[in-house]
Amino acid sequence: SYRLTVFNRWGALIFESRNQNISWDAKTSFGEKVAPGTYFYSLDCETVCVDKGIISVRETVTVLD
């Protein structure tokens, strides 16, 4: 399983992917380029290593002009 979500500074969901081959390219789900600034992302995925488990990452990313 895989889920990547990106939120703007007000907490509104602007991008979501459940396909690990589709990464965020600083555009909304509608293909609109986002403004420069800080965005928050959440990544949840299941590992396929020897000891299976769920990895959850919550971080920020800064988009520059």
All heavy atoms as a GROMACS GRO file, in nm:
protein
  521
    1SER      N    1   0.085  -0.118   0.000
    1SER     CA    2   0.000   0.000   0.000
    1SER      C    3   0.089   0.124   0.000
    1SER      O    4   0.201   0.122   0.050
    1SER     CB    5  -0.093   0.000   0.120
    1SER     OG    6  -0.021   0.012   0.239
    2TYR      N    7   0.039   0.232  -0.057
    2TYR     CA    8   0.114   0.356  -0.071
    2TYR      C    9   0.015   0.471  -0.077
    2TYR      O   10  -0.086   0.464  -0.147
    2TYR     CB   11   0.195   0.351  -0.201
    2TYR     CG   12   0.270   0.476  -0.234
    2TYR    CD1   13   0.401   0.495  -0.192
    2TYR    CD2   14   0.211   0.577  -0.310
    2TYR    CE1   15   0.471   0.610  -0.225
    2TYR    CE2   16   0.281   0.693  -0.342
    2TYR     CZ   17   0.410   0.708  -0.299
    2TYR     OH   18   0.480   0.822  -0.331
    3ARG      N   19   0.046   0.578  -0.002
    3ARG     CA   20  -0.038   0.698  -0.008
    3ARG      C   21   0.046   0.820   0.022
    3ARG      O   22   0.107   0.829   0.129
    3ARG     CB   23  -0.154   0.690   0.090
    3ARG     CG   24  -0.246   0.811   0.079
    3ARG     CD   25  -0.367   0.797   0.168
    3ARG     NE   26  -0.456   0.909   0.148
    3ARG     CZ   27  -0.522   0.969   0.244
    3ARG    NH1   28  -0.511   0.924   0.369
    3ARG    NH2   29  -0.600   1.070   0.219
    4LEU      N   30   0.052   0.912  -0.072
    4LEU     CA   31   0.122   1.039  -0.056
    4LEU      C   32   0.019   1.150  -0.064
    4LEU      O   33  -0.059   1.156  -0.160
    4LEU     CB   34   0.226   1.058  -0.167
    4LEU     CG   35   0.292   1.195  -0.177
    4LEU    CD1   36   0.376   1.222  -0.052
    4LEU    CD2   37   0.377   1.205  -0.303
    5THR      N   38   0.015   1.235   0.038
    5THR     CA   39  -0.076   1.349   0.038
    5THR      C   40   0.004   1.475   0.065
    5THR      O   41   0.100   1.474   0.141
    5THR     CB   42  -0.186   1.334   0.144
    5THR    OG1   43  -0.127   1.304   0.271
    5THR    CG2   44  -0.284   1.224   0.109
    6VAL      N   45  -0.036   1.584   0.000
    6VAL     CA   46   0.030   1.713   0.017
    6VAL      C   47  -0.077   1.816   0.052
    6VAL      O   48  -0.184   1.821  -0.010
    6VAL     CB   49   0.104   1.757  -0.112
    6VAL    CG1   50   0.175   1.891  -0.089
    6VAL    CG2   51   0.205   1.651  -0.154
    7PHE      N   52  -0.047   1.899   0.152
    7PHE     CA   53  -0.140   1.999   0.203
    7PHE      C   54  -0.078   2.138   0.195
    7PHE      O   55   0.044   2.152   0.212
    7PHE     CB   56  -0.176   1.970   0.349
    7PHE     CG   57  -0.234   1.834   0.370
    7PHE    CD1   58  -0.151   1.725   0.393
    7PHE    CD2   59  -0.371   1.813   0.366
    7PHE    CE1   60  -0.204   1.598   0.413
    7PHE    CE2   61  -0.424   1.686   0.385
    7PHE     CZ   62  -0.340   1.579   0.409
    8ASN      N   63  -0.161   2.240   0.175
    8ASN     CA   64  -0.109   2.376   0.181
    8ASN      C   65  -0.100   2.422   0.326
    8ASN      O   66  -0.133   2.345   0.417
    8ASN     CB   67  -0.193   2.471   0.095
    8ASN     CG   68  -0.335   2.488   0.145
    8ASN    OD1   69  -0.369   2.458   0.260
    8ASN    ND2   70  -0.422   2.538   0.059
    9ARG      N   71  -0.057   2.544   0.348
    9ARG     CA   72  -0.036   2.591   0.486
    9ARG      C   73  -0.165   2.605   0.566
    9ARG      O   74  -0.162   2.618   0.688
    9ARG     CB   75   0.042   2.721   0.488
    9ARG     CG   76  -0.030   2.837   0.426
    9ARG     CD   77   0.058   2.959   0.432
    9ARG     NE   78  -0.007   3.072   0.368
    9ARG     CZ   79   0.044   3.192   0.367
    9ARG    NH1   80   0.160   3.215   0.423
    9ARG    NH2   81  -0.020   3.289   0.307
   10TRP      N   82  -0.279   2.603   0.500
   10TRP     CA   83  -0.406   2.609   0.569
   10TRP      C   84  -0.465   2.470   0.593
   10TRP      O   85  -0.574   2.456   0.646
   10TRP     CB   86  -0.506   2.695   0.489
   10TRP     CG   87  -0.460   2.837   0.477
   10TRP    CD1   88  -0.466   2.934   0.575
   10TRP    CD2   89  -0.397   2.897   0.365
   10TRP    NE1   90  -0.412   3.050   0.528
   10TRP    CE2   91  -0.368   3.031   0.400
   10TRP    CE3   92  -0.362   2.852   0.239
   10TRP    CZ2   93  -0.306   3.119   0.312
   10TRP    CZ3   94  -0.301   2.940   0.152
   10TRP    CH2   95  -0.275   3.071   0.188
   11GLY      N   96  -0.392   2.368   0.552
   11GLY     CA   97  -0.437   2.231   0.576
   11GLY      C   98  -0.527   2.173   0.469
   11GLY      O   99  -0.580   2.063   0.488
   12ALA      N  100  -0.543   2.243   0.358
   12ALA     CA  101  -0.627   2.192   0.250
   12ALA      C  102  -0.548   2.092   0.165
   12ALA      O  103  -0.433   2.118   0.128
   12ALA     CB  104  -0.677   2.306   0.161
   13LEU      N  105  -0.607   1.979   0.136
   13LEU     CA  106  -0.544   1.877   0.052
   13LEU      C  107  -0.532   1.930  -0.090
   13LEU      O  108  -0.631   1.971  -0.150
   13LEU     CB  109  -0.628   1.749   0.053
   13LEU     CG  110  -0.579   1.635  -0.035
   13LEU    CD1  111  -0.446   1.580   0.018
   13LEU    CD2  112  -0.683   1.524  -0.041
   14ILE      N  113  -0.408   1.931  -0.145
   14ILE     CA  114  -0.390   1.981  -0.281
   14ILE      C  115  -0.341   1.873  -0.377
   14ILE      O  116  -0.346   1.891  -0.498
   14ILE     CB  117  -0.295   2.102  -0.285
   14ILE    CG1  118  -0.158   2.065  -0.231
   14ILE    CG2  119  -0.354   2.220  -0.210
   14ILE    CD1  120  -0.052   2.169  -0.259
   15PHE      N  121  -0.293   1.762  -0.322
   15PHE     CA  122  -0.244   1.654  -0.407
   15PHE      C  123  -0.253   1.522  -0.332
   15PHE      O  124  -0.227   1.517  -0.212
   15PHE     CB  125  -0.098   1.679  -0.447
   15PHE     CG  126  -0.038   1.570  -0.530
   15PHE    CD1  127  -0.060   1.564  -0.667
   15PHE    CD2  128   0.039   1.470  -0.472
   15PHE    CE1  129  -0.005   1.462  -0.744
   15PHE    CE2  130   0.093   1.368  -0.548
   15PHE     CZ  131   0.072   1.364  -0.684
   16GLU      N  132  -0.288   1.415  -0.405
   16GLU     CA  133  -0.290   1.282  -0.345
   16GLU      C  134  -0.253   1.179  -0.452
   16GLU      O  135  -0.295   1.191  -0.567
   16GLU     CB  136  -0.428   1.249  -0.289
   16GLU     CG  137  -0.436   1.112  -0.227
   16GLU     CD  138  -0.569   1.083  -0.164
   16GLU    OE1  139  -0.671   1.145  -0.203
   16GLU    OE2  140  -0.573   0.999  -0.074
   17SER      N  141  -0.171   1.082  -0.412
   17SER     CA  142  -0.135   0.974  -0.503
   17SER      C  143  -0.133   0.843  -0.426
   17SER      O  144  -0.082   0.836  -0.315
   17SER     CB  145   0.004   0.999  -0.564
   17SER     OG  146   0.043   0.887  -0.642
   18ARG      N  147  -0.188   0.741  -0.487
   18ARG     CA  148  -0.181   0.605  -0.431
   18ARG      C  149  -0.094   0.516  -0.520
   18ARG      O  150  -0.093   0.396  -0.504
   18ARG     CB  151  -0.321   0.548  -0.415
   18ARG     CG  152  -0.400   0.622  -0.308
   18ARG     CD  153  -0.533   0.555  -0.283
   18ARG     NE  154  -0.609   0.624  -0.182
   18ARG     CZ  155  -0.603   0.600  -0.052
   18ARG    NH1  156  -0.523   0.508  -0.006
   18ARG    NH2  157  -0.677   0.668   0.032
   19ASN      N  158  -0.023   0.580  -0.612
   19ASN     CA  159   0.065   0.509  -0.705
   19ASN      C  160   0.208   0.554  -0.678
   19ASN      O  161   0.240   0.672  -0.698
   19ASN     CB  162   0.024   0.542  -0.849
   19ASN     CG  163   0.107   0.471  -0.953
   19ASN    OD1  164   0.220   0.429  -0.928
   19ASN    ND2  165   0.052   0.459  -1.072
   20GLN      N  166   0.294   0.464  -0.636
   20GLN     CA  167   0.431   0.501  -0.601
   20GLN      C  168   0.512   0.550  -0.721
   20GLN      O  169   0.619   0.608  -0.704
   20GLN     CB  170   0.503   0.386  -0.533
   20GLN     CG  171   0.520   0.264  -0.620
   20GLN     CD  172   0.577   0.148  -0.542
   20GLN    OE1  173   0.602   0.157  -0.423
   20GLN    NE2  174   0.599   0.038  -0.609
   21ASN      N  175   0.463   0.532  -0.840
   21ASN     CA  176   0.530   0.582  -0.960
   21ASN      C  177   0.491   0.724  -0.997
   21ASN      O  178   0.543   0.781  -1.092
   21ASN     CB  179   0.504   0.489  -1.078
   21ASN     CG  180   0.561   0.351  -1.055
   21ASN    OD1  181   0.674   0.337  -1.009
   21ASN    ND2  182   0.483   0.249  -1.082
   22ILE      N  183   0.396   0.782  -0.922
   22ILE     CA  184   0.353   0.919  -0.946
   22ILE      C  185   0.395   1.003  -0.826
   22ILE      O  186   0.341   0.988  -0.717
   22ILE     CB  187   0.201   0.927  -0.968
   22ILE    CG1  188   0.162   0.845  -1.090
   22ILE    CG2  189   0.156   1.072  -0.982
   22ILE    CD1  190   0.012   0.838  -1.114
   23SER      N  191   0.492   1.090  -0.847
   23SER     CA  192   0.542   1.176  -0.739
   23SER      C  193   0.484   1.316  -0.753
   23SER      O  194   0.425   1.351  -0.855
   23SER     CB  195   0.694   1.181  -0.742
   23SER     OG  196   0.738   1.231  -0.866
   24TRP      N  197   0.502   1.398  -0.649
   24TRP     CA  198   0.450   1.534  -0.652
   24TRP      C  199   0.544   1.623  -0.730
   24TRP      O  200   0.664   1.628  -0.703
   24TRP     CB  201   0.431   1.586  -0.510
   24TRP     CG  202   0.359   1.717  -0.505
   24TRP    CD1  203   0.240   1.747  -0.563
   24TRP    CD2  204   0.402   1.835  -0.438
   24TRP    NE1  205   0.204   1.876  -0.536
   24TRP    CE2  206   0.303   1.933  -0.459
   24TRP    CE3  207   0.512   1.868  -0.363
   24TRP    CZ2  208   0.312   2.062  -0.407
   24TRP    CZ3  209   0.522   1.996  -0.310
   24TRP    CH2  210   0.422   2.091  -0.333
   25ASP      N  211   0.493   1.698  -0.824
   25ASP     CA  212   0.574   1.786  -0.908
   25ASP      C  213   0.543   1.933  -0.883
   25ASP      O  214   0.557   2.016  -0.972
   25ASP     CB  215   0.553   1.752  -1.055
   25ASP     CG  216   0.407   1.762  -1.098
   25ASP    OD1  217   0.321   1.793  -1.013
   25ASP    OD2  218   0.378   1.739  -1.216
   26ALA      N  219   0.501   1.965  -0.760
   26ALA     CA  220   0.467   2.103  -0.720
   26ALA      C  221   0.347   2.156  -0.797
   26ALA      O  222   0.336   2.274  -0.824
   26ALA     CB  223   0.587   2.196  -0.732
   27LYS      N  224   0.256   2.066  -0.831
   27LYS     CA  225   0.130   2.104  -0.895
   27LYS      C  226   0.016   2.042  -0.817
   27LYS      O  227   0.032   1.940  -0.751
   27LYS     CB  228   0.126   2.055  -1.040
   27LYS     CG  229   0.229   2.122  -1.129
   27LYS     CD  230   0.219   2.072  -1.271
   27LYS     CE  231   0.326   2.137  -1.357
   27LYS     NZ  232   0.323   2.085  -1.494
   28THR      N  233  -0.100   2.103  -0.828
   28THR     CA  234  -0.218   2.048  -0.762
   28THR      C  235  -0.264   1.923  -0.839
   28THR      O  236  -0.213   1.894  -0.947
   28THR     CB  237  -0.333   2.150  -0.760
   28THR    OG1  238  -0.378   2.170  -0.894
   28THR    CG2  239  -0.292   2.281  -0.696
   29SER      N  240  -0.360   1.855  -0.785
   29SER     CA  241  -0.417   1.738  -0.854
   29SER      C  242  -0.480   1.776  -0.987
   29SER      O  243  -0.501   1.691  -1.073
   29SER     CB  244  -0.521   1.669  -0.765
   29SER     OG  245  -0.458   1.615  -0.651
   30PHE      N  246  -0.510   1.907  -1.005
   30PHE     CA  247  -0.570   1.956  -1.130
   30PHE      C  248  -0.464   2.006  -1.228
   30PHE      O  249  -0.498   2.060  -1.333
   30PHE     CB  250  -0.670   2.067  -1.100
   30PHE     CG  251  -0.781   2.023  -1.009
   30PHE    CD1  252  -0.787   2.066  -0.877
   30PHE    CD2  253  -0.879   1.935  -1.053
   30PHE    CE1  254  -0.888   2.024  -0.793
   30PHE    CE2  255  -0.980   1.892  -0.969
   30PHE     CZ  256  -0.984   1.937  -0.838
   31GLY      N  257  -0.334   1.992  -1.192
   31GLY     CA  258  -0.227   2.032  -1.282
   31GLY      C  259  -0.184   2.177  -1.272
   31GLY      O  260  -0.103   2.223  -1.351
   32GLU      N  261  -0.237   2.250  -1.173
   32GLU     CA  262  -0.201   2.390  -1.156
   32GLU      C  263  -0.074   2.401  -1.071
   32GLU      O  264  -0.063   2.337  -0.967
   32GLU     CB  265  -0.314   2.466  -1.086
   32GLU     CG  266  -0.444   2.462  -1.162
   32GLU     CD  267  -0.563   2.506  -1.077
   32GLU    OE1  268  -0.551   2.511  -0.953
   32GLU    OE2  269  -0.667   2.535  -1.136
   33LYS      N  270   0.022   2.483  -1.114
   33LYS     CA  271   0.145   2.505  -1.040
   33LYS      C  272   0.114   2.575  -0.908
   33LYS      O  273   0.035   2.670  -0.905
   33LYS     CB  274   0.241   2.590  -1.124
   33LYS     CG  275   0.375   2.608  -1.060
   33LYS     CD  276   0.467   2.687  -1.152
   33LYS     CE  277   0.596   2.717  -1.077
   33LYS     NZ  278   0.684   2.803  -1.156
   34VAL      N  279   0.174   2.527  -0.799
   34VAL     CA  280   0.150   2.589  -0.668
   34VAL      C  281   0.239   2.711  -0.652
   34VAL      O  282   0.344   2.724  -0.717
   34VAL     CB  283   0.173   2.490  -0.552
   34VAL    CG1  284   0.079   2.372  -0.562
   34VAL    CG2  285   0.318   2.445  -0.544
   35ALA      N  286   0.200   2.800  -0.563
   35ALA     CA  287   0.279   2.920  -0.533
   35ALA      C  288   0.400   2.881  -0.449
   35ALA      O  289   0.396   2.782  -0.375
   35ALA     CB  290   0.193   3.020  -0.458
   36PRO      N  291   0.508   2.959  -0.457
   36PRO     CA  292   0.622   2.932  -0.369
   36PRO      C  293   0.578   2.937  -0.223
   36PRO      O  294   0.491   3.016  -0.186
   36PRO     CB  295   0.718   3.047  -0.401
   36PRO     CG  296   0.681   3.090  -0.539
   36PRO     CD  297   0.532   3.070  -0.548
   37GLY      N  298   0.635   2.852  -0.141
   37GLY     CA  299   0.601   2.848   0.001
   37GLY      C  300   0.625   2.712   0.061
   37GLY      O  301   0.681   2.623  -0.003
   38THR      N  302   0.581   2.696   0.184
   38THR     CA  303   0.599   2.570   0.256
   38THR      C  304   0.472   2.487   0.247
   38THR      O  305   0.362   2.537   0.267
   38THR     CB  306   0.634   2.598   0.404
   38THR    OG1  307   0.755   2.674   0.408
   38THR    CG2  308   0.654   2.468   0.481
   39TYR      N  309   0.491   2.359   0.218
   39TYR     CA  310   0.381   2.264   0.208
   39TYR      C  311   0.410   2.146   0.300
   39TYR      O  312   0.525   2.117   0.331
   39TYR     CB  313   0.364   2.217   0.062
   39TYR     CG  314   0.322   2.331  -0.027
   39TYR    CD1  315   0.416   2.420  -0.078
   39TYR    CD2  316   0.189   2.352  -0.054
   39TYR    CE1  317   0.376   2.528  -0.157
   39TYR    CE2  318   0.148   2.459  -0.134
   39TYR     CZ  319   0.243   2.546  -0.183
   39TYR     OH  320   0.203   2.652  -0.259
   40PHE      N  321   0.307   2.081   0.342
   40PHE     CA  322   0.319   1.968   0.434
   40PHE      C  323   0.282   1.840   0.359
   40PHE      O  324   0.187   1.839   0.283
   40PHE     CB  325   0.224   1.986   0.553
   40PHE     CG  326   0.247   2.117   0.624
   40PHE    CD1  327   0.179   2.231   0.586
   40PHE    CD2  328   0.339   2.125   0.726
   40PHE    CE1  329   0.201   2.352   0.649
   40PHE    CE2  330   0.362   2.245   0.790
   40PHE     CZ  331   0.292   2.359   0.751
   41TYR      N  332   0.361   1.737   0.380
   41TYR     CA  333   0.327   1.611   0.314
   41TYR      C  334   0.324   1.497   0.412
   41TYR      O  335   0.387   1.499   0.518
   41TYR     CB  336   0.421   1.581   0.198
   41TYR     CG  337   0.561   1.538   0.234
   41TYR    CD1  338   0.592   1.404   0.258
   41TYR    CD2  339   0.664   1.631   0.244
   41TYR    CE1  340   0.720   1.364   0.291
   41TYR    CE2  341   0.792   1.593   0.277
   41TYR     CZ  342   0.820   1.459   0.300
   41TYR     OH  343   0.947   1.421   0.333
   42SER      N  344   0.247   1.397   0.375
   42SER     CA  345   0.231   1.276   0.454
   42SER      C  346   0.252   1.158   0.360
   42SER      O  347   0.192   1.154   0.252
   42SER     CB  348   0.091   1.272   0.515
   42SER     OG  349   0.066   1.147   0.575
   43LEU      N  350   0.338   1.066   0.399
   43LEU     CA  351   0.364   0.947   0.318
   43LEU      C  352   0.345   0.825   0.407
   43LEU      O  353   0.407   0.813   0.512
   43LEU     CB  354   0.507   0.949   0.263
   43LEU     CG  355   0.554   0.823   0.191
   43LEU    CD1  356   0.469   0.797   0.068
   43LEU    CD2  357   0.701   0.832   0.156
   44ASP      N  358   0.256   0.738   0.365
   44ASP     CA  359   0.231   0.612   0.434
   44ASP      C  360   0.251   0.500   0.334
   44ASP      O  361   0.188   0.501   0.228
   44ASP     CB  362   0.089   0.606   0.489
   44ASP     CG  363   0.063   0.715   0.591
   44ASP    OD1  364   0.133   0.716   0.694
   44ASP    OD2  365  -0.026   0.799   0.568
   45CYS      N  366   0.340   0.407   0.365
   45CYS     CA  367   0.361   0.295   0.273
   45CYS      C  368   0.401   0.170   0.351
   45CYS      O  369   0.454   0.178   0.460
   45CYS     CB  370   0.465   0.328   0.167
   45CYS     SG  371   0.627   0.365   0.231
   46GLU      N  372   0.372   0.058   0.290
   46GLU     CA  373   0.407  -0.070   0.350
   46GLU      C  374   0.540  -0.115   0.291
   46GLU      O  375   0.560  -0.114   0.170
   46GLU     CB  376   0.299  -0.174   0.319
   46GLU     CG  377   0.321  -0.305   0.389
   46GLU     CD  378   0.205  -0.401   0.367
   46GLU    OE1  379   0.097  -0.357   0.327
   46GLU    OE2  380   0.226  -0.520   0.393
   47THR      N  381   0.632  -0.152   0.378
   47THR     CA  382   0.763  -0.196   0.331
   47THR      C  383   0.754  -0.338   0.278
   47THR      O  384   0.666  -0.415   0.316
   47THR     CB  385   0.868  -0.191   0.444
   47THR    OG1  386   0.832  -0.286   0.544
   47THR    CG2  387   0.879  -0.053   0.503
   48VAL      N  388   0.845  -0.372   0.192
   48VAL     CA  389   0.851  -0.507   0.137
   48VAL      C  390   0.980  -0.576   0.182
   48VAL      O  391   1.025  -0.671   0.120
   48VAL     CB  392   0.840  -0.507  -0.017
   48VAL    CG1  393   0.703  -0.462  -0.060
   48VAL    CG2  394   0.948  -0.421  -0.079
   49CYS      N  395   1.038  -0.526   0.288
   49CYS     CA  396   1.161  -0.584   0.342
   49CYS      C  397   1.128  -0.713   0.416
   49CYS      O  398   1.014  -0.755   0.424
   49CYS     CB  399   1.229  -0.486   0.436
   49CYS     SG  400   1.275  -0.333   0.356
   50VAL      N  401   1.229  -0.773   0.473
   50VAL     CA  402   1.212  -0.897   0.548
   50VAL      C  403   1.109  -0.881   0.659
   50VAL      O  404   1.022  -0.964   0.677
   50VAL     CB  405   1.348  -0.944   0.607
   50VAL    CG1  406   1.328  -1.064   0.697
   50VAL    CG2  407   1.446  -0.973   0.495
   51ASP      N  408   1.118  -0.771   0.733
   51ASP     CA  409   1.020  -0.746   0.840
   51ASP      C  410   0.922  -0.641   0.792
   51ASP      O  411   0.944  -0.522   0.803
   51ASP     CB  412   1.088  -0.703   0.970
   51ASP     CG  413   1.180  -0.583   0.951
   51ASP    OD1  414   1.221  -0.557   0.836
   51ASP    OD2  415   1.211  -0.517   1.051
   52LYS      N  416   0.810  -0.688   0.735
   52LYS     CA  417   0.710  -0.598   0.680
   52LYS      C  418   0.659  -0.503   0.787
   52LYS      O  419   0.647  -0.538   0.903
   52LYS     CB  420   0.593  -0.676   0.622
   52LYS     CG  421   0.622  -0.746   0.493
   52LYS     CD  422   0.498  -0.817   0.445
   52LYS     CE  423   0.461  -0.766   0.310
   52LYS     NZ  424   0.340  -0.828   0.258
   53GLY      N  425   0.627  -0.385   0.746
   53GLY     CA  426   0.572  -0.287   0.838
   53GLY      C  427   0.525  -0.165   0.762
   53GLY      O  428   0.546  -0.152   0.643
   54ILE      N  429   0.460  -0.076   0.834
   54ILE     CA  430   0.411   0.048   0.776
   54ILE      C  431   0.507   0.160   0.812
   54ILE      O  432   0.545   0.176   0.928
   54ILE     CB  433   0.270   0.081   0.829
   54ILE    CG1  434   0.172  -0.029   0.793
   54ILE    CG2  435   0.224   0.217   0.778
   54ILE    CD1  436   0.144  -0.043   0.645
   55ILE      N  437   0.546   0.237   0.712
   55ILE     CA  438   0.629   0.354   0.732
   55ILE      C  439   0.539   0.476   0.718
   55ILE      O  440   0.466   0.488   0.620
   55ILE     CB  441   0.743   0.362   0.630
   55ILE    CG1  442   0.838   0.244   0.649
   55ILE    CG2  443   0.817   0.495   0.640
   55ILE    CD1  444   0.947   0.235   0.545
   56SER      N  445   0.546   0.566   0.815
   56SER     CA  446   0.468   0.690   0.809
   56SER      C  447   0.564   0.806   0.826
   56SER      O  448   0.640   0.811   0.923
   56SER     CB  449   0.363   0.694   0.919
   56SER     OG  450   0.267   0.594   0.898
   57VAL      N  451   0.561   0.898   0.731
   57VAL     CA  452   0.646   1.017   0.735
   57VAL      C  453   0.558   1.139   0.726
   57VAL      O  454   0.468   1.145   0.642
   57VAL     CB  455   0.747   1.016   0.617
   57VAL    CG1  456   0.832   1.141   0.618
   57VAL    CG2  457   0.833   0.892   0.619
   58ARG      N  458   0.582   1.236   0.811
   58ARG     CA  459   0.511   1.364   0.808
   58ARG      C  460   0.618   1.473   0.812
   58ARG      O  461   0.690   1.486   0.910
   58ARG     CB  462   0.419   1.382   0.929
   58ARG     CG  463   0.328   1.264   0.962
   58ARG     CD  464   0.210   1.257   0.873
   58ARG     NE  465   0.112   1.158   0.910
   58ARG     CZ  466   0.112   1.031   0.872
   58ARG    NH1  467   0.213   0.982   0.806
   58ARG    NH2  468   0.012   0.950   0.901
   59GLU      N  469   0.630   1.548   0.703
   59GLU     CA  470   0.736   1.648   0.692
   59GLU      C  471   0.687   1.768   0.614
   59GLU      O  472   0.573   1.772   0.569
   59GLU     CB  473   0.859   1.589   0.618
   59GLU     CG  474   0.933   1.482   0.694
   59GLU     CD  475   1.011   1.534   0.813
   59GLU    OE1  476   1.046   1.654   0.815
   59GLU    OE2  477   1.038   1.455   0.903
   60THR      N  478   0.775   1.865   0.597
   60THR     CA  479   0.745   1.983   0.515
   60THR      C  480   0.839   1.986   0.396
   60THR      O  481   0.948   1.926   0.398
   60THR     CB  482   0.762   2.113   0.594
   60THR    OG1  483   0.897   2.124   0.640
   60THR    CG2  484   0.667   2.118   0.713
   61VAL      N  485   0.799   2.056   0.293
   61VAL     CA  486   0.881   2.079   0.176
   61VAL      C  487   0.859   2.224   0.133
   61VAL      O  488   0.749   2.276   0.142
   61VAL     CB  489   0.847   1.981   0.061
   61VAL    CG1  490   0.706   1.994   0.014
   61VAL    CG2  491   0.945   1.994  -0.053
   62THR      N  492   0.967   2.290   0.092
   62THR     CA  493   0.957   2.428   0.048
   62THR      C  494   0.968   2.435  -0.104
   62THR      O  495   1.064   2.383  -0.161
   62THR     CB  496   1.068   2.514   0.113
   62THR    OG1  497   1.054   2.505   0.255
   62THR    CG2  498   1.057   2.659   0.071
   63VAL      N  499   0.872   2.499  -0.165
   63VAL     CA  500   0.873   2.519  -0.310
   63VAL      C  501   0.928   2.658  -0.337
   63VAL      O  502   0.880   2.757  -0.282
   63VAL     CB  503   0.730   2.506  -0.369
   63VAL    CG1  504   0.728   2.540  -0.516
   63VAL    CG2  505   0.676   2.366  -0.345
   64LEU      N  506   1.031   2.663  -0.420
   64LEU     CA  507   1.092   2.791  -0.458
   64LEU      C  508   1.044   2.828  -0.597
   64LEU      O  509   1.006   2.744  -0.676
   64LEU     CB  510   1.245   2.779  -0.457
   64LEU     CG  511   1.307   2.732  -0.324
   64LEU    CD1  512   1.456   2.712  -0.341
   64LEU    CD2  513   1.276   2.831  -0.214
   65ASP      N  514   1.048   2.956  -0.627
   65ASP     CA  515   1.004   3.003  -0.758
   65ASP      C  516   1.100   2.964  -0.867
   65ASP      O  517   1.211   2.945  -0.861
   65ASP     CB  518   0.987   3.154  -0.755
   65ASP     CG  519   0.916   3.205  -0.878
   65ASP    OD1  520   0.835   3.130  -0.935
   65ASP    OD2  521   0.940   3.320  -0.915
   0.00000   0.00000   0.00000
